[in-house]
Amino acid sequence: MFEQTISSLQSFTNISDELKTLVKNDGISIKLAGLQSKNKLSFLHLPNGELLRCFAYIQEISHQYFQDYGAPRLHFCYCDDLDMAVKSKNPHLILIRTNRNNFAFNVYQGHTLTGSFCDYPLPLCGKCTHIFKTYINTKSTFVDSQQFEKLVFASLE
């Protein structure tokens, strides 16, 4: 019995490695993973107990949303909007770990695909930006938004 327990625990390590690979390459749906907040930052909770810092965004949006707000927002902290998406169990919420602001998302009207975007730079979530600036203890204003974006993506390394 003890050997079976040890064998099962080792399989969790393998699953964790597979999840890490998926999150770094393509992203993973929130349905298949656990998202956790730690110091207002978002972390993927792996089966082996490890926490992996990640970004989140909604990969499929409605045509109406796209007309009203444009591309989905990139969440890099655990803000109220991300919490609402997690609690609603949105199956299109994707967790991903990357060092570039190049993402893929689709726009649907009903069940019809009306737009498909690849390597698209997503706008940063305003609430996440506020949280992140507080987290890194800076009161300075980033004059260059590209400088701030580089800092956000470097925070995953």
ZILIN-V217584 format. One line per field, one symbol per residue. ss: DSSP state (H for helix, E for strand, L for the rest). burial: 1 if it has 16 or more other ideal C-beta (glycine too) atoms within 10 Angstrom, else 0. A space follows every 50 residues. Layout:
ss = ???
burial = ???
//
This chain:
ss = LHHHHHHHHHHHHHHHHHHHHHHHHLLEEHHHLEEEEELLEEEEELLLLL EEELEEEELEEEHHHHHHHLLLLEELLLLHHHHHHHHLLLLLEEEELLLL LLEEEEEEELLEEEEEEEEELLLELHHHHHHHHHHLLLLLLLLLHHHHHH HHHHLLL
burial = 00000000000000010011011100110100101000001111111000 01011111111000010000111111111011001100010111111000 10101011000000000000010110111011100000000000000110 0110010
//
